[in-house]
Amino acid sequence: MIAEQIEEKGEQIVGSWLKSNGYFRIVLHEKKSEIEADSGMRRIFVYIKTTLNNKNEKLSKDEIKLIKSNAIKRNREPWLAIVKIQCDNQSNHIQWKNLSK
Protein backbone atom coordinates (compact mmCIF):
# COMPACT_ATOMS: atom_id res chain seq x y z
CA MET A 1 0.00 0.00 0.00
CA ILE A 2 1.19 3.50 -0.77
CA ALA A 3 0.79 6.39 1.67
CA GLU A 4 -2.36 7.78 -0.01
CA GLN A 5 -4.05 4.37 0.07
CA ILE A 6 -3.17 3.94 3.74
CA GLU A 7 -4.65 7.36 4.62
CA GLU A 8 -7.77 6.70 2.54
CA LYS A 9 -8.30 3.34 4.24
CA GLY A 10 -7.99 5.00 7.66
CA GLU A 11 -10.55 7.65 6.69
CA GLN A 12 -12.96 4.95 5.50
CA ILE A 13 -12.56 2.99 8.75
CA VAL A 14 -13.18 6.07 10.93
CA GLY A 15 -16.12 7.23 8.77
CA SER A 16 -17.74 3.78 9.02
CA TRP A 17 -17.20 3.67 12.78
CA LEU A 18 -18.79 7.11 13.22
CA LYS A 19 -21.82 6.16 11.10
CA SER A 20 -22.33 2.91 13.00
CA ASN A 21 -22.11 4.80 16.31
CA GLY A 22 -24.84 7.35 15.63
CA TYR A 23 -23.01 10.18 13.89
CA PHE A 24 -25.32 11.35 11.12
CA ARG A 25 -23.50 14.27 9.52
CA ILE A 26 -19.98 13.36 8.52
CA VAL A 27 -17.83 15.68 6.42
CA LEU A 28 -14.39 14.60 5.25
CA HIS A 29 -12.02 17.45 4.46
CA GLU A 30 -10.39 17.00 1.07
CA LYS A 31 -6.63 16.38 1.04
CA LYS A 32 -6.54 16.21 4.84
CA SER A 33 -7.22 13.38 7.22
CA GLU A 34 -9.87 15.34 9.09
CA ILE A 35 -13.54 14.65 9.65
CA GLU A 36 -16.30 16.75 11.19
CA ALA A 37 -19.19 14.73 12.60
CA ASP A 38 -22.41 15.43 14.50
CA SER A 39 -24.47 13.25 16.80
CA GLY A 40 -27.30 15.02 18.61
CA MET A 41 -25.69 17.69 20.78
CA ARG A 42 -22.18 16.40 20.15
CA ARG A 43 -20.06 18.06 17.45
CA ILE A 44 -16.59 16.63 16.95
CA PHE A 45 -13.53 17.35 14.82
CA VAL A 46 -11.41 14.24 14.25
CA TYR A 47 -7.86 14.17 12.98
CA ILE A 48 -7.04 10.74 11.58
CA LYS A 49 -3.54 9.30 11.84
CA THR A 50 -3.23 5.99 10.01
CA THR A 51 -0.36 3.56 10.50
CA LEU A 52 0.46 0.23 8.89
CA ASN A 53 1.27 -2.91 10.89
CA ASN A 54 1.28 -1.27 14.34
CA LYS A 55 4.00 1.21 13.40
CA ASN A 56 3.98 3.78 16.20
CA GLU A 57 3.96 7.36 15.04
CA LYS A 58 3.45 10.17 17.51
CA LEU A 59 2.19 13.64 16.80
CA SER A 60 4.28 16.57 17.90
CA LYS A 61 2.99 19.13 20.39
CA ASP A 62 2.68 21.60 17.51
CA GLU A 63 0.55 19.15 15.50
CA ILE A 64 -1.74 18.59 18.48
CA LYS A 65 -1.99 22.35 19.03
CA LEU A 66 -3.00 22.80 15.37
CA ILE A 67 -5.68 20.09 15.63
CA LYS A 68 -7.11 21.77 18.73
CA SER A 69 -7.04 25.16 17.03
CA ASN A 70 -8.86 23.82 13.95
CA ALA A 71 -11.51 22.24 16.17
CA ILE A 72 -12.04 25.42 18.19
CA LYS A 73 -12.44 27.46 14.96
CA ARG A 74 -15.27 25.11 14.02
CA ASN A 75 -16.81 25.06 17.51
CA ARG A 76 -16.15 21.32 17.89
CA GLU A 77 -14.51 18.91 20.32
CA PRO A 78 -10.99 17.97 19.17
CA TRP A 79 -10.35 14.24 18.77
CA LEU A 80 -7.49 12.13 17.47
CA ALA A 81 -8.21 8.76 15.85
CA ILE A 82 -5.15 6.55 15.42
CA VAL A 83 -6.00 3.79 12.95
CA LYS A 84 -3.75 0.75 12.89
CA ILE A 85 -4.16 -1.17 9.65
CA GLN A 86 -2.99 -4.76 9.43
CA CYS A 87 -1.88 -6.20 6.10
CA ASP A 88 -4.45 -8.98 6.46
CA ASN A 89 -7.23 -6.32 6.64
CA GLN A 90 -8.90 -8.47 9.29
CA SER A 91 -7.84 -6.75 12.49
CA ASN A 92 -7.91 -3.00 11.91
CA HIS A 93 -8.10 -1.00 15.13
CA ILE A 94 -8.98 2.60 16.09
CA GLN A 95 -7.50 4.21 19.19
CA TRP A 96 -9.48 7.33 20.18
CA LYS A 97 -8.05 10.24 22.15
CA ASN A 98 -10.04 13.28 23.29
CA LEU A 99 -7.66 16.22 22.89
CA SER A 100 -9.78 18.61 24.94
CA LYS A 101 -8.73 16.88 28.16
BAKOL-265724 format. One record per residue (C-alpha): chain; residue in one letter; x, y, z. Coordinates in Angstrom, 1 decimal. Layout:
residues N
[node A, A, [X, Y, Z]]
...
***
This chain:
residues 101
[node A, M, [0.0, 0.0, 0.0]]
[node A, I, [1.2, 3.5, -0.8]]
[node A, A, [0.8, 6.4, 1.7]]
[node A, E, [-2.4, 7.8, 0.0]]
[node A, Q, [-4.0, 4.4, 0.1]]
[node A, I, [-3.2, 3.9, 3.7]]
[node A, E, [-4.6, 7.4, 4.6]]
[node A, E, [-7.8, 6.7, 2.5]]
[node A, K, [-8.3, 3.3, 4.2]]
[node A, G, [-8.0, 5.0, 7.7]]
[node A, E, [-10.5, 7.7, 6.7]]
[node A, Q, [-13.0, 4.9, 5.5]]
[node A, I, [-12.6, 3.0, 8.7]]
[node A, V, [-13.2, 6.1, 10.9]]
[node A, G, [-16.1, 7.2, 8.8]]
[node A, S, [-17.7, 3.8, 9.0]]
[node A, W, [-17.2, 3.7, 12.8]]
[node A, L, [-18.8, 7.1, 13.2]]
[node A, K, [-21.8, 6.2, 11.1]]
[node A, S, [-22.3, 2.9, 13.0]]
[node A, N, [-22.1, 4.8, 16.3]]
[node A, G, [-24.8, 7.4, 15.6]]
[node A, Y, [-23.0, 10.2, 13.9]]
[node A, F, [-25.3, 11.4, 11.1]]
[node A, R, [-23.5, 14.3, 9.5]]
[node A, I, [-20.0, 13.4, 8.5]]
[node A, V, [-17.8, 15.7, 6.4]]
[node A, L, [-14.4, 14.6, 5.3]]
[node A, H, [-12.0, 17.5, 4.5]]
[node A, E, [-10.4, 17.0, 1.1]]
[node A, K, [-6.6, 16.4, 1.0]]
[node A, K, [-6.5, 16.2, 4.8]]
[node A, S, [-7.2, 13.4, 7.2]]
[node A, E, [-9.9, 15.3, 9.1]]
[node A, I, [-13.5, 14.7, 9.7]]
[node A, E, [-16.3, 16.8, 11.2]]
[node A, A, [-19.2, 14.7, 12.6]]
[node A, D, [-22.4, 15.4, 14.5]]
[node A, S, [-24.5, 13.3, 16.8]]
[node A, G, [-27.3, 15.0, 18.6]]
[node A, M, [-25.7, 17.7, 20.8]]
[node A, R, [-22.2, 16.4, 20.2]]
[node A, R, [-20.1, 18.1, 17.5]]
[node A, I, [-16.6, 16.6, 16.9]]
[node A, F, [-13.5, 17.4, 14.8]]
[node A, V, [-11.4, 14.2, 14.2]]
[node A, Y, [-7.9, 14.2, 13.0]]
[node A, I, [-7.0, 10.7, 11.6]]
[node A, K, [-3.5, 9.3, 11.8]]
[node A, T, [-3.2, 6.0, 10.0]]
[node A, T, [-0.4, 3.6, 10.5]]
[node A, L, [0.5, 0.2, 8.9]]
[node A, N, [1.3, -2.9, 10.9]]
[node A, N, [1.3, -1.3, 14.3]]
[node A, K, [4.0, 1.2, 13.4]]
[node A, N, [4.0, 3.8, 16.2]]
[node A, E, [4.0, 7.4, 15.0]]
[node A, K, [3.5, 10.2, 17.5]]
[node A, L, [2.2, 13.6, 16.8]]
[node A, S, [4.3, 16.6, 17.9]]
[node A, K, [3.0, 19.1, 20.4]]
[node A, D, [2.7, 21.6, 17.5]]
[node A, E, [0.6, 19.2, 15.5]]
[node A, I, [-1.7, 18.6, 18.5]]
[node A, K, [-2.0, 22.4, 19.0]]
[node A, L, [-3.0, 22.8, 15.4]]
[node A, I, [-5.7, 20.1, 15.6]]
[node A, K, [-7.1, 21.8, 18.7]]
[node A, S, [-7.0, 25.2, 17.0]]
[node A, N, [-8.9, 23.8, 14.0]]
[node A, A, [-11.5, 22.2, 16.2]]
[node A, I, [-12.0, 25.4, 18.2]]
[node A, K, [-12.4, 27.5, 15.0]]
[node A, R, [-15.3, 25.1, 14.0]]
[node A, N, [-16.8, 25.1, 17.5]]
[node A, R, [-16.2, 21.3, 17.9]]
[node A, E, [-14.5, 18.9, 20.3]]
[node A, P, [-11.0, 18.0, 19.2]]
[node A, W, [-10.3, 14.2, 18.8]]
[node A, L, [-7.5, 12.1, 17.5]]
[node A, A, [-8.2, 8.8, 15.8]]
[node A, I, [-5.2, 6.5, 15.4]]
[node A, V, [-6.0, 3.8, 13.0]]
[node A, K, [-3.7, 0.8, 12.9]]
[node A, I, [-4.2, -1.2, 9.7]]
[node A, Q, [-3.0, -4.8, 9.4]]
[node A, C, [-1.9, -6.2, 6.1]]
[node A, D, [-4.4, -9.0, 6.5]]
[node A, N, [-7.2, -6.3, 6.6]]
[node A, Q, [-8.9, -8.5, 9.3]]
[node A, S, [-7.8, -6.7, 12.5]]
[node A, N, [-7.9, -3.0, 11.9]]
[node A, H, [-8.1, -1.0, 15.1]]
[node A, I, [-9.0, 2.6, 16.1]]
[node A, Q, [-7.5, 4.2, 19.2]]
[node A, W, [-9.5, 7.3, 20.2]]
[node A, K, [-8.0, 10.2, 22.1]]
[node A, N, [-10.0, 13.3, 23.3]]
[node A, L, [-7.7, 16.2, 22.9]]
[node A, S, [-9.8, 18.6, 24.9]]
[node A, K, [-8.7, 16.9, 28.2]]
***
